[in-house]
């Protein structure tokens, strides 16, 4: 069967050039609208995400420091009033002695390298020993560089404990850090017996340079002493520290597994150094703990009345940033801490049509609604202009708190 032939006059179906151009224009307009919508949405997302990052980082950093501040000074209460403006610390791994500031809390302590511009470094120290915080007297005068006979509470020591010996030495007492390597505490000496014989076997604590078994919650662990010396420990100037005398003048303070932590802002990151485990005079030993923290400031709440010549004050608090090393009573008069911490968003905000960043217009008060904070910070204001040249392109979250140092308030 033959099919009918199509007419030669039938024109091919399709779009004209005008129709194609109109379709392209409509599509282009649709793409522009979609991109503008996406740009606005991305801006909102960037702002929300960056603000959340800053909020989380700031909260974590503040919690970390605030938690340690609440521990500051534990087992150090009476040690602070003995006049130890610093403690001689010998490191047998480096063969170097330093006069370490060992206060419950110290703003910008000596020996610690400065952090970023217009930020503070904070030292927080505390112990965890079950020993009496009033200090332990000697059974008899110390006669060897590596062992001390105690009159009481000797069984509270465990191998690996950090303790400080205090003995009069003219106008300034001699305060020296030691590491217990053998104790009489059967529950915490890892089978080690002090070297002193005779009547002292049941009451002495060794701090030798020999390897020993350190008491840990998980059991006994092989350890090498860090802070002991076979001969008399010398200070940073090379002066030999005297042996501890007996009676009420010579006292021993057991800090247990002491924590001496230094916090600093370095490169826009909160870093921490553990002075028991590393040399905090070197910036290489600071470990990053929270990113995008750009400001850290603190002020002491001190009880300075009625007189610094008195051991105790009357309880009134004044806010200042006095150098604690200028008076032996100042460390024990720090009753509280006011601090601020500023976190920065991780992502930059886009500049305006003129190409300028105006996200944060004020370098000193990123949160103007909390301007009163800066008025109470007594010279510890924030200056974000030193963070980076593009500091205005970021969002910031300000945190501020006041922490009472309850362990410094207690007295034995």
C-alpha positions as CSV (number, residue, x, y, z in Angstrom):
1,X,0.0,0.0,0.0
2,X,1.4,3.4,-0.9
3,X,1.4,6.1,1.8
4,X,0.4,9.7,0.9
5,X,3.3,12.0,0.3
6,X,3.7,15.1,2.6
7,X,3.1,18.4,1.0
8,X,6.3,20.0,-0.1
9,X,4.8,23.3,1.1
10,X,4.7,22.2,4.8
11,X,7.3,24.4,6.7
12,X,9.6,22.9,9.4
13,X,8.4,23.7,13.0
14,X,10.8,25.7,15.4
15,X,11.5,29.1,17.2
16,X,12.4,32.3,15.7
17,X,15.5,34.3,16.7
18,X,13.4,36.8,18.5
19,X,11.7,34.1,20.6
20,X,15.1,32.6,21.5
21,X,16.5,36.0,22.6
22,X,13.4,36.7,24.7
23,X,13.7,33.3,26.4
24,X,17.4,33.9,27.1
25,X,16.5,37.3,28.6
26,X,13.9,35.8,30.9
27,X,16.3,33.0,31.9
28,X,19.0,35.6,32.6
29,X,16.7,37.6,34.8
30,X,15.8,34.5,36.7
31,X,19.4,33.6,37.3
32,X,20.2,37.1,38.6
33,X,17.3,36.9,41.0
34,X,18.4,33.5,42.2
35,X,22.0,34.7,42.7
36,X,20.9,37.8,44.6
37,X,18.7,35.6,46.8
38,X,21.5,33.2,47.3
39,X,23.9,36.0,48.1
40,X,21.5,37.4,50.7
41,X,20.9,34.0,52.2
42,X,24.6,33.2,52.3
43,X,25.2,36.5,54.1
44,X,22.7,35.6,56.7
45,X,24.2,32.1,57.0
46,X,27.7,33.5,57.3
47,X,26.6,36.0,60.0
48,X,24.7,33.3,61.9
49,X,27.5,30.7,61.6
50,X,30.2,33.1,62.6
51,X,28.3,34.5,65.5
52,X,27.6,30.9,66.7
53,X,31.3,30.0,66.4
54,X,32.4,33.0,68.4
55,X,29.8,32.3,71.0
56,X,30.8,28.7,71.4
57,X,34.5,29.4,71.5
58,X,34.1,32.2,74.0
59,X,31.9,30.1,76.2
60,X,34.3,27.2,76.2
61,X,37.3,29.4,76.9
62,X,35.6,31.3,79.7
63,X,34.4,28.1,81.3
64,X,37.9,26.6,81.2
65,X,39.5,29.5,82.9
66,X,36.7,30.2,85.3
67,X,36.7,26.5,86.5
68,X,40.4,26.8,87.3
69,X,40.0,30.1,89.0
70,X,37.6,28.4,91.4
71,X,40.3,26.0,92.3
72,X,43.1,28.7,92.6
73,X,44.9,28.6,95.9
74,X,43.8,25.2,97.2
75,X,46.4,23.8,99.6
76,X,48.2,27.2,99.4
77,X,46.3,29.3,101.9
78,X,48.9,29.5,104.6
79,X,51.8,29.3,102.2
80,X,50.8,32.7,100.8
81,X,51.3,34.5,104.2
82,X,54.8,33.1,104.7
83,X,56.3,35.8,102.6
84,X,57.3,33.7,99.6
85,X,57.2,36.2,96.7
86,X,58.7,33.5,94.6
87,X,59.7,29.8,94.8
88,X,63.1,28.5,93.7
89,X,62.5,25.8,91.1
90,X,65.4,23.7,89.9
91,X,64.9,21.6,86.7
92,X,67.4,18.8,86.6
93,X,66.6,18.1,82.9
94,X,67.9,21.6,81.9
95,X,70.2,22.2,84.9
96,X,68.6,25.7,85.3
97,X,67.0,27.3,88.3
98,X,64.3,29.9,88.2
99,X,62.5,32.0,90.8
100,X,59.0,31.0,89.9
101,X,56.0,33.1,91.0
102,X,53.8,30.6,92.8
103,X,50.6,32.5,93.7
104,X,47.0,31.3,93.4
105,X,46.4,33.9,90.7
106,X,48.8,36.3,89.0
107,X,48.2,38.7,86.1
108,X,51.2,39.1,83.8
109,X,53.6,37.1,86.0
110,X,57.4,37.6,85.6
111,X,59.3,35.1,83.4
112,X,56.2,34.5,81.3
113,X,56.5,35.9,77.7
114,X,53.9,38.4,76.8
115,X,51.0,37.4,74.6
116,X,49.3,39.4,71.8
117,X,49.3,43.1,72.2
118,X,46.9,44.5,74.8
119,X,46.2,41.1,76.3
120,X,47.1,39.6,79.7
121,X,48.8,36.4,80.7
122,X,47.2,34.6,83.6
123,X,48.9,32.2,86.1
124,X,46.6,29.9,88.1
125,X,48.0,27.6,90.7
126,X,46.5,25.1,93.1
127,X,47.2,21.7,94.7
128,X,45.1,18.6,95.5
129,X,46.9,17.1,98.5
130,X,45.1,15.8,101.5
131,X,47.8,17.2,103.8
132,X,47.1,20.0,106.2
133,X,47.2,23.4,104.6
134,X,48.7,25.0,107.7
135,X,52.2,23.5,107.0
136,X,54.0,20.6,108.5
137,X,56.8,21.0,111.1
138,X,60.1,19.1,111.0
139,X,60.8,16.4,113.6
140,X,64.4,17.6,113.6
141,X,66.5,19.9,111.4
142,X,67.2,18.7,107.8
143,X,70.7,17.2,107.5
144,X,70.7,15.9,103.9
145,X,69.9,17.5,100.6
146,X,67.6,14.7,99.6
147,X,65.4,13.9,102.6
148,X,63.3,15.7,105.3
149,X,62.1,14.2,108.6
150,X,58.6,15.5,109.4
151,X,57.0,15.7,112.8
152,X,53.5,14.9,111.7
153,X,51.2,14.2,108.7
154,X,54.0,12.4,106.9
155,X,51.7,9.7,105.8
156,X,49.7,12.1,103.6
157,X,52.6,12.2,101.0
158,X,52.6,10.1,97.9
159,X,55.4,9.6,95.5
160,X,55.3,12.2,92.8
161,X,53.8,14.9,95.1
162,X,55.1,18.4,94.7
163,X,55.9,20.2,97.9
164,X,57.4,23.5,99.0
165,X,59.8,23.9,101.9
166,X,59.9,27.3,103.7
167,X,62.7,28.3,106.1
168,X,63.7,31.8,107.4
169,X,66.6,33.3,105.5
170,X,67.1,36.9,106.5
171,X,64.4,39.4,105.4
172,X,63.1,37.0,102.8
173,X,62.4,33.3,103.6
174,X,63.8,30.6,101.4
175,X,61.0,28.8,99.5
176,X,62.0,25.8,97.5
177,X,60.1,23.3,95.3
178,X,60.7,19.6,95.7
179,X,59.4,16.4,94.2
180,X,58.7,13.4,96.5
181,X,60.4,10.2,95.4
182,X,59.9,8.0,98.5
183,X,57.4,8.3,101.3
184,X,56.3,6.5,104.4
185,X,52.7,6.3,103.2
186,X,52.1,2.6,102.5
187,X,49.1,3.5,100.4
188,X,50.9,5.8,98.1
189,X,54.7,5.1,98.1
190,X,54.7,2.4,95.4
191,X,56.8,0.2,97.7
192,X,59.6,2.8,98.2
193,X,61.2,3.5,101.6
194,X,62.8,6.8,102.6
195,X,66.6,6.6,102.9
196,X,66.8,8.2,106.4
197,X,67.4,5.4,108.9
198,X,66.8,4.9,112.6
199,X,64.0,7.0,114.2
200,X,63.4,8.8,111.0
201,X,62.3,5.9,108.8
202,X,58.7,6.3,109.9
203,X,58.5,10.1,109.3
204,X,60.7,11.2,106.4
205,X,60.1,12.2,102.8
206,X,62.8,11.8,100.1
207,X,63.3,14.0,97.1
208,X,66.3,12.4,95.4
209,X,67.4,12.5,91.7
210,X,67.0,8.7,91.2
211,X,64.3,7.2,89.1
212,X,61.3,6.2,91.1
213,X,57.8,4.8,90.9
214,X,55.3,7.6,90.8
215,X,51.9,7.1,92.4
216,X,49.0,7.6,89.9
217,X,45.3,6.9,90.2
218,X,45.8,4.1,87.7
219,X,48.8,2.6,89.6
220,X,52.5,3.1,89.9
221,X,54.3,4.5,86.9
222,X,58.1,4.8,86.3
223,X,59.2,8.4,86.5
224,X,62.4,10.5,86.6
225,X,62.5,13.5,89.0
226,X,62.2,16.9,87.4
227,X,62.7,19.3,90.3
228,X,65.3,17.7,92.6
229,X,69.1,18.1,92.8
230,X,71.8,15.9,94.3
231,X,73.4,18.9,96.1
232,X,71.9,22.1,97.6
233,X,69.4,23.7,95.2
234,X,70.5,27.2,94.0
235,X,68.3,30.0,93.0
236,X,68.5,31.8,89.6
237,X,71.4,33.9,90.9
238,X,73.4,30.8,92.0
239,X,72.8,31.2,95.7
240,X,72.5,27.9,97.6
241,X,69.3,27.6,99.5
242,X,69.7,26.6,103.2
243,X,68.3,23.4,104.7
244,X,65.0,23.6,106.5
245,X,65.2,24.2,110.2
246,X,63.2,22.4,112.9
247,X,60.4,23.9,115.0
248,X,57.8,26.4,114.0
249,X,60.1,28.3,111.7
250,X,60.6,25.6,109.1
251,X,57.5,24.3,107.4
252,X,56.6,22.0,104.6
253,X,53.6,22.5,102.3
254,X,52.4,19.5,100.3
255,X,50.6,20.5,97.1
256,X,50.1,16.9,95.8
257,X,49.7,16.7,92.1
258,X,50.0,20.5,91.7
259,X,48.6,22.4,88.8
260,X,50.5,25.6,87.7
261,X,48.9,26.7,84.5
262,X,49.6,29.8,82.4
263,X,47.1,31.1,79.9
264,X,48.0,33.5,77.1
265,X,46.6,34.8,73.8
266,X,49.1,34.0,71.1
267,X,48.2,34.6,67.4
268,X,44.5,35.1,68.1
269,X,44.3,31.7,69.9
270,X,44.0,30.9,73.6
271,X,47.0,28.8,74.6
272,X,48.0,27.1,77.9
273,X,51.3,25.9,79.4
274,X,51.5,23.5,82.3
275,X,54.6,24.7,84.3
276,X,54.9,21.4,86.1
277,X,55.3,19.5,82.9
278,X,57.1,22.2,80.7
279,X,59.1,25.4,80.8
280,X,56.6,28.2,80.5
281,X,59.3,30.8,79.9
282,X,59.4,29.5,76.3
283,X,56.5,30.3,73.9
284,X,57.2,26.9,72.2
285,X,55.7,25.1,75.2
286,X,52.2,26.7,74.9
287,X,49.5,24.5,73.5
288,X,46.5,25.9,71.6
289,X,43.3,25.2,73.4
290,X,40.6,27.4,71.9
291,X,40.7,29.2,68.5
292,X,39.7,32.7,67.7
293,X,40.1,34.2,71.2
294,X,41.5,37.7,70.7
295,X,41.4,39.4,74.1
296,X,41.9,38.4,77.7
297,X,42.0,40.9,80.5
298,X,41.8,40.6,84.3
299,X,41.7,42.7,87.4
300,X,42.3,41.8,91.0
301,X,39.7,42.2,93.7
302,X,41.9,43.0,96.7
303,X,41.3,43.5,100.4
304,X,43.8,46.2,101.1
305,X,42.3,47.7,104.3
306,X,43.0,48.5,107.1
307,X,46.8,48.0,106.4
308,X,49.0,45.7,104.4
309,X,51.2,45.2,107.5
310,X,48.3,43.2,109.0
311,X,48.0,39.5,108.1
312,X,44.3,39.8,107.5
313,X,42.1,42.6,106.1
314,X,38.6,43.8,106.9
315,X,36.9,42.3,103.9
316,X,36.4,45.4,101.8
317,X,37.2,44.9,98.1
318,X,38.9,47.3,95.7
319,X,39.6,46.6,92.0
320,X,43.1,47.2,90.7
321,X,46.1,45.7,88.9
322,X,48.8,46.1,91.5
323,X,52.0,44.1,91.0
324,X,51.8,41.3,93.5
325,X,55.6,41.1,93.9
326,X,55.8,44.5,95.5
327,X,54.5,43.5,98.9
328,X,54.6,40.1,100.6
329,X,50.9,40.5,101.8
330,X,49.4,41.3,98.4
331,X,49.1,37.7,97.1
332,X,47.1,36.7,100.1
333,X,44.9,39.8,99.7
334,X,43.5,38.8,96.3
335,X,39.9,37.8,97.1
336,X,38.3,37.8,93.7
337,X,39.0,38.3,90.0
338,X,37.1,40.2,87.3
339,X,38.0,39.2,83.8
340,X,36.8,39.7,80.3
341,X,37.3,37.5,77.3
342,X,36.6,38.3,73.6
343,X,36.0,35.7,70.9
344,X,36.1,36.5,67.2
345,X,34.1,35.0,64.4
346,X,36.0,32.6,62.2
347,X,34.7,34.0,58.9
348,X,35.1,37.6,57.6
349,X,32.0,39.6,56.8
350,X,31.8,41.1,53.2
351,X,32.7,44.8,52.8
352,X,30.1,47.4,51.9
353,X,29.6,48.9,48.4
354,X,32.5,51.2,49.1
355,X,34.8,48.3,49.8
356,X,35.0,49.0,53.5
357,X,34.4,46.7,56.4
358,X,32.0,48.2,59.0
359,X,30.9,45.0,60.8
360,X,32.6,46.2,64.1
361,X,33.1,50.0,64.0
362,X,34.6,50.4,67.5
363,X,37.9,48.8,68.5
364,X,37.5,49.3,72.2
365,X,33.9,48.4,72.8
366,X,32.7,45.7,70.4
367,X,29.5,45.4,72.4
368,X,28.3,48.9,73.2
369,X,25.4,47.7,75.3
370,X,28.0,46.4,77.8
371,X,30.2,49.5,77.9
372,X,30.0,49.6,81.7
373,X,32.2,46.6,81.8
374,X,35.1,48.6,80.5
375,X,34.7,51.3,83.1
376,X,35.1,48.7,85.8
377,X,38.2,47.0,84.3
378,X,40.6,49.6,85.7
379,X,43.0,50.1,82.8
380,X,42.5,46.6,81.2
381,X,40.4,47.8,78.2
382,X,40.2,46.0,74.9
383,X,41.8,47.3,71.8
384,X,40.8,45.2,68.8
385,X,42.7,47.3,66.3
386,X,45.9,45.4,67.3
387,X,44.4,42.0,66.4
388,X,44.8,42.4,62.6
389,X,44.5,45.1,59.9
390,X,41.1,43.8,58.9
391,X,39.7,43.6,62.4
392,X,36.5,45.5,61.4
393,X,35.5,42.7,59.1
394,X,34.8,40.3,61.9
395,X,32.1,39.9,64.6
396,X,33.0,39.6,68.2
397,X,31.4,38.1,71.3
398,X,32.3,39.6,74.7
399,X,32.3,37.6,77.9
400,X,32.8,39.0,81.4
401,X,32.6,37.5,84.8
402,X,33.7,37.9,88.4
403,X,35.0,34.9,90.3
404,X,35.5,34.8,94.1
405,X,38.7,33.0,95.0
406,X,37.1,31.0,97.8
407,X,40.3,29.1,98.6
408,X,42.1,32.3,99.3
409,X,39.3,33.4,101.6
410,X,39.8,30.4,103.9
411,X,42.4,30.5,106.6
412,X,43.7,27.5,108.7
